[in-house]
Amino acid sequence: TNSYRDGVVLSFVTKGPYSTNYGSRLYVMDGEDTYKIFKLKNREFAFDVNVSNLRCGLNGALYFVEMDSKGDWDGANNKAGAKYGTGYCDAQCPHDLKFIQGQANVIDWNNTAVPPVGKYGSCCAEMDIWEANNMATAFTPHVCTEAGLTMCEGTMCGDNDKGERYLGICDKDGC
């Protein structure tokens, strides 16, 4: 249960009856089927985070990414959209998304990887407002050479396990 007034509690590992989910994301909605698009120029926002249980090696984060407000809903290939949490992307070009731009990411899906991953990644620019644990904090922009959500494969993704981190379209380390 959530004991925080008007707040949320997120956990790193969530165990369900059929699977275990690693990591968590919270999307701010602007209606039933649209993500909130924040316009931050010349504006201010504030947030509070309890990092007392966020030990070294873990990363809590508040960040903005270049997601489409409708979650890539197009009424044809992607009929789910933001209402069902689709359209996610970030500068790490994650491969653990089950759907990217309305396509199932099932080619070469590896259920034994933690987390499970597919062939394709989902890249876009990312602005880390706050990345921290109870020992350190960072503020980092991650730019990409392509605008908006880009489905990547191969070198374009800049995958770490293939030694291609610095060959992809996004600046994974940040500037």
WOQUI-V67749 format. One record per pair of residues at least 4 apart in sequence whose C-alpha atoms are under 7 Angstrom apart, sorted by the first residue. I is the first residue (numbers start at 0). GAP is how many residues later the second one is. D is the distance in whole Angstrom. If there is no record, write none. Layout:
((I/GAP/D) (I/GAP/D))
This chain:
((1/6/7) (1/7/6) (3/4/7) (9/14/7) (10/13/7) (11/10/6) (11/11/5) (11/12/6) (12/7/7) (12/8/6) (12/9/5) (12/10/6) (13/6/6) (13/7/5) (13/8/7) (14/4/6) (14/5/4) (14/6/6) (15/4/6) (21/93/6) (26/8/7) (27/7/6) (27/8/6) (28/5/6) (28/6/4) (28/7/5) (29/4/5) (29/5/5) (29/6/4) (31/51/6) (32/37/7) (32/48/7) (32/49/5) (32/50/4) (33/35/5) (33/36/5) (33/48/5) (33/49/7) (34/34/5) (34/35/6) (34/47/6) (35/33/7) (36/32/6) (39/4/7) (50/82/6) (50/83/5) (51/82/6) (53/4/6) (53/79/5) (53/80/6) (54/78/6) (54/79/6) (55/77/6) (55/78/7) (55/79/6) (57/75/6) (58/72/6) (58/73/5) (58/74/6) (59/71/6) (59/72/5) (59/73/6) (60/69/5) (60/70/4) (60/71/6) (61/66/6) (61/67/6) (61/68/5) (61/69/7) (62/63/7) (62/64/6) (62/65/4) (62/66/5) (62/67/7) (63/62/6) (63/63/5) (63/64/7) (64/24/7) (64/25/6) (64/59/7) (64/60/6) (64/61/4) (64/62/6) (65/58/6) (65/59/6) (65/60/7) (65/82/6) (65/83/7) (66/4/7) (66/20/6) (66/21/6) (66/22/6) (66/81/7) (66/82/6) (67/4/6) (67/19/7) (69/11/6) (69/12/5) (70/10/4) (70/11/4) (70/14/7) (70/15/5) (70/16/4) (71/6/7) (71/9/6) (71/14/7) (71/15/5) (71/29/6) (72/5/5) (72/6/6) (72/7/6) (72/8/4) (73/4/6) (73/5/6) (74/4/5) (76/25/5) (76/26/7) (77/23/7) (77/24/4) (79/4/6) (79/6/7) (80/4/7) (80/5/5) (80/6/7) (81/4/5) (81/5/7) (85/13/7) (86/13/7) (86/14/7) (88/4/7) (88/33/5) (88/34/5) (88/35/6) (88/60/6) (89/32/7) (89/33/5) (89/34/5) (89/35/6) (89/36/6) (90/32/5) (90/33/5) (90/34/5) (90/35/6) (90/51/6) (90/53/7) (90/79/5) (90/80/7) (90/81/6) (91/31/7) (91/80/6) (92/28/5) (92/29/5) (92/30/4) (92/64/6) (93/27/5) (93/28/6) (94/22/5) (94/23/5) (94/24/7) (94/25/6) (94/26/4) (94/27/7) (95/19/7) (95/20/6) (95/21/4) (95/22/6) (96/8/7) (97/6/6) (97/7/5) (98/4/5) (98/5/5) (98/6/5) (99/4/7) (99/5/7) (99/22/7) (99/51/7) (104/13/6) (104/14/7) (104/15/6) (105/12/6) (106/11/6) (106/12/6) (107/10/6) (107/11/5) (108/8/6) (108/9/4) (108/10/7) (109/6/5) (109/7/5) (109/8/6) (110/5/5) (111/4/6) (112/4/7) (118/34/7) (119/31/6) (119/32/6) (119/33/5) (120/30/6) (120/31/5) (120/32/6) (120/36/6) (121/27/7) (121/28/6) (121/29/5) (121/30/6) (122/26/6) (122/27/5) (122/28/6) (122/29/7) (123/20/6) (123/23/7) (123/24/6) (123/25/5) (123/26/6) (124/17/6) (124/18/5) (124/19/5) (125/15/6) (125/16/5) (125/17/7) (126/13/6) (126/14/5) (126/15/6) (127/11/6) (127/12/5) (127/13/6) (128/10/5) (128/11/7) (129/7/7) (129/8/6) (129/9/5) (130/6/6) (130/7/5) (130/8/7) (131/4/6) (131/5/4) (131/6/6) (132/4/7) (139/34/6) (139/35/7) (140/33/5) (140/34/6) (141/28/7) (141/29/5) (141/30/6) (141/32/4) (141/33/7) (142/27/6) (142/28/6) (143/25/5) (143/26/4) (143/27/6) (144/24/5) (144/25/6) (145/4/7) (145/23/7) (151/4/6) (151/5/5) (152/4/6) (154/9/6) (154/12/6) (154/13/6) (155/11/7) (155/12/4) (155/13/6) (156/11/5) (156/12/7) (157/6/5) (157/7/4) (157/8/6) (157/9/5) (157/10/4) (158/4/7) (158/5/5) (158/6/5) (159/4/6) (159/5/5) (163/4/7))
